[in-house]
Each structure stands twice: as C-alpha cells, then as structure tokens.
C-alpha cells in the first residue's frame, strides 16, 4: 500500500498478525484505513502493511529462512529503540515455550502482537507502538490519534534502523505451529 511520496516524510510500517478472529480483522482494517487517511493528508509519506504469523523462533539459530532472520532482526531493532527511550515493548512481544505437534519437540518462540506500528524518517526509527513508558501504555490506536492531532513525538529516533524486506516472502517461517483451537502456552 503506497501513500504520497514526500522525500523527507515519515513512513509507517504496520505489522498485522494473520489468522485472527473477525473482531481483530475488522480492527486491523480500521487501522489501515486511518493510516491511508494520514497518508492522503500528507502526514505520512508512505505506508506498508506486513502480515506476520503469530510467532517466530526466538533465536537466529532456530530461524531457518531469510524472512525469519529478518523478522528477528527487526524485533531486535524495535527492542533497541525501546531501550534507547527508556520504555518497554512488553507485553506486546512475549517469548513462550511451544510444543511442535509433528515432532513433539519443544522450542521457544517469539509471539508478535496483534498489530504493531513502526514509524521511520528516512532510515531512523522514530516510534514503535505499542510501547509502555512511566506514563502508561501507548497503543496503536493512541498513536494514530496522536498523528491525526499532529502531537509532537517526545521520543528519540534510533539511527540506521531501516532495512528492506527480503524479496522472497513465500517462505513464511512465522506460520503458527500451535493448534489455533488450543490455549496459547503461558509465558516463561
């Protein structure tokens, strides 16, 4: 999804989890609509939507594809941004133990939030939402309202935090390995 092409504008990447119940899908569609409106109003110069599975392996050794490694790298950059700004990305990202149905083996997986918004100015990461500060948690909906009301961002940017998505998105290591009908494992 492309917005206007301002050379120095803020661009947004929205990560949405796949295979969610209808209520979440409708909420994701509403967020995408609001992002498009922000792009049409030239508040955002570009928007992209990335569909992500519920979880990915939690270490590079377990991530066997280029896309899995990229996703882990992106999460690492998001966590670095949070540390740089004295805030937290928890509980948005959680590490859980997962039992593989086919092999019966257990492994640790990084669970993605239902939706996550990352904002960039050039290669600088300006904001990751949801995040939690001393003042409370800022949700994606909260952040969109801030953008719509043109509130100034009080967080620091992280330099050289941008990277292009791998070209082969057909290998999706993020496919859920847990049964969708079962309760998710508890965080460790």
C-alpha positions as CSV (number, residue, x, y, z in Angstrom):
1,X,0.0,0.0,0.0
2,X,1.6,3.3,-1.0
3,X,0.9,6.8,0.1
4,X,2.3,10.1,-1.2
5,X,6.0,10.2,-1.9
6,X,7.3,13.1,0.2
7,X,11.1,12.9,0.2
8,X,11.6,13.5,3.9
9,X,8.3,12.4,5.2
10,X,7.5,9.9,7.9
11,X,6.7,6.5,6.7
12,X,4.9,3.8,8.6
13,X,5.1,0.0,8.6
14,X,2.1,-1.8,10.1
15,X,2.6,-5.4,11.2
16,X,-0.6,-7.4,11.5
17,X,-0.9,-10.9,12.7
18,X,-2.6,-13.4,10.4
19,X,-5.4,-15.8,11.1
20,X,-7.2,-13.8,13.8
21,X,-10.9,-13.9,14.7
22,X,-13.2,-11.4,12.8
23,X,-13.2,-8.7,15.5
24,X,-9.4,-8.3,15.2
25,X,-9.6,-8.4,11.5
26,X,-12.1,-5.5,11.5
27,X,-9.9,-3.6,13.9
28,X,-6.9,-4.1,11.7
29,X,-8.9,-2.9,8.6
30,X,-9.9,0.2,10.6
31,X,-6.2,0.9,11.4
32,X,-5.2,0.5,7.8
33,X,-8.0,2.9,6.8
34,X,-6.7,5.5,9.3
35,X,-3.2,5.1,8.1
36,X,-4.4,5.7,4.5
37,X,-6.2,8.8,5.6
38,X,-2.9,10.1,7.2
39,X,-1.1,9.3,4.0
40,X,-3.8,11.2,2.0
41,X,-3.4,14.2,4.3
42,X,0.4,14.1,3.8
43,X,1.1,13.3,7.5
44,X,2.7,10.1,6.3
45,X,4.7,9.9,3.1
46,X,4.4,6.1,2.7
47,X,2.7,3.2,4.4
48,X,3.2,-0.5,4.2
49,X,1.4,-3.4,5.7
50,X,3.3,-6.6,6.6
51,X,1.4,-9.7,7.5
52,X,3.2,-11.7,10.1
53,X,2.4,-15.0,11.7
54,X,1.6,-15.4,15.4
55,X,5.2,-16.4,16.3
56,X,8.7,-16.9,15.0
57,X,11.6,-18.9,16.5
58,X,13.3,-16.8,19.2
59,X,16.9,-17.2,18.1
60,X,18.8,-16.8,14.9
61,X,19.9,-20.4,15.1
62,X,16.3,-21.6,15.0
63,X,15.2,-19.1,12.3
64,X,16.0,-21.1,9.2
65,X,14.8,-18.7,6.5
66,X,15.8,-15.2,5.3
67,X,12.4,-13.9,6.4
68,X,12.7,-15.4,9.8
69,X,16.1,-13.8,10.3
70,X,14.8,-10.5,9.1
71,X,11.9,-10.6,11.5
72,X,14.2,-11.4,14.4
73,X,16.5,-8.5,13.3
74,X,13.5,-6.1,13.1
75,X,12.3,-7.1,16.6
76,X,15.9,-6.6,17.9
77,X,15.9,-3.1,16.4
78,X,12.5,-2.4,18.0
79,X,13.8,-3.5,21.3
80,X,16.9,-1.3,20.9
81,X,14.7,1.7,20.2
82,X,12.7,0.9,23.4
83,X,15.8,0.7,25.4
84,X,17.1,3.9,23.9
85,X,13.8,5.6,25.0
86,X,13.6,4.0,28.5
87,X,10.4,2.3,27.6
88,X,9.3,-1.3,27.1
89,X,7.7,-3.3,24.3
90,X,6.2,-5.8,26.8
91,X,3.7,-7.2,26.8
92,X,3.5,-6.7,23.0
93,X,6.3,-9.2,22.4
94,X,6.4,-12.4,24.5
95,X,8.7,-15.4,24.5
96,X,6.8,-18.7,25.0
97,X,7.6,-22.4,25.1
98,X,5.8,-24.2,22.2
99,X,5.3,-27.9,21.7
100,X,5.7,-28.8,18.0
101,X,2.8,-31.0,17.1
102,X,4.6,-33.1,14.5
103,X,7.9,-33.7,16.2
104,X,6.8,-33.4,19.8
105,X,9.8,-31.2,20.5
106,X,9.6,-28.1,22.5
107,X,11.1,-24.8,21.4
108,X,10.9,-21.1,22.4
109,X,9.0,-18.8,20.1
110,X,8.7,-15.0,20.0
111,X,5.0,-14.1,19.8
112,X,4.1,-11.0,17.8
113,X,1.4,-8.5,18.9
114,X,-1.9,-8.4,17.1
115,X,-0.7,-5.2,15.5
116,X,2.4,-3.1,15.7
117,X,3.2,0.3,14.1
118,X,6.8,1.3,13.3
119,X,7.4,4.9,12.1
120,X,10.5,5.9,10.2
121,X,12.0,9.2,9.0
122,X,14.5,8.1,6.4
123,X,16.5,5.3,8.0
124,X,15.7,6.5,11.5
125,X,13.2,4.6,13.6
126,X,11.0,7.3,15.2
127,X,8.5,5.2,17.1
128,X,7.3,1.7,17.8
129,X,3.8,1.2,19.1
130,X,2.5,-0.4,21.3
131,X,5.1,0.6,23.9
132,X,5.0,1.3,27.7
133,X,6.5,4.3,29.4
134,X,6.3,5.5,33.0
135,X,3.2,7.3,32.0
136,X,1.4,4.2,30.7
137,X,0.9,2.1,27.6
138,X,0.5,3.8,24.1
139,X,-1.5,1.6,21.8
140,X,-1.5,1.7,18.0
141,X,-4.9,3.4,18.2
142,X,-3.5,6.0,20.7
143,X,-0.6,6.7,18.4
144,X,-2.8,7.1,15.3
145,X,-4.8,9.7,17.3
146,X,-1.6,11.5,18.2
147,X,-0.6,11.6,14.5
148,X,-4.0,12.8,13.4
149,X,-3.8,15.6,16.0
150,X,-0.2,16.3,15.0
151,X,1.1,15.9,18.5
152,X,4.9,16.2,18.8
153,X,6.8,13.0,19.4
154,X,8.7,13.2,22.7
155,X,10.8,10.0,22.0
156,X,14.2,9.8,20.4
157,X,14.8,8.3,17.0
158,X,17.2,5.4,16.5
159,X,19.6,5.9,13.6
160,X,20.2,3.4,10.8
161,X,17.3,1.2,11.8
162,X,15.7,0.7,8.5
163,X,16.0,-2.4,6.2
164,X,14.2,-3.7,3.2
165,X,12.0,-6.8,3.4
166,X,13.6,-9.9,1.9
167,X,12.4,-10.4,-1.7
168,X,11.2,-14.0,-1.2
169,X,8.2,-13.7,1.1
170,X,6.9,-17.1,0.0
171,X,8.8,-18.9,2.8
172,X,7.0,-17.9,5.9
173,X,8.7,-19.3,9.0
174,X,6.2,-17.4,11.1
175,X,3.4,-19.9,10.4
176,X,1.8,-21.0,13.7
177,X,2.9,-24.3,14.9
178,X,0.4,-24.5,17.8
179,X,-3.1,-25.6,17.2
180,X,-5.3,-22.5,16.7
181,X,-8.1,-24.0,18.9
182,X,-5.8,-24.7,21.9
183,X,-4.9,-22.2,24.6
184,X,-1.6,-20.5,24.0
185,X,1.3,-21.6,26.2
186,X,2.0,-19.4,29.2
187,X,4.9,-17.0,29.1
188,X,8.0,-18.1,30.9
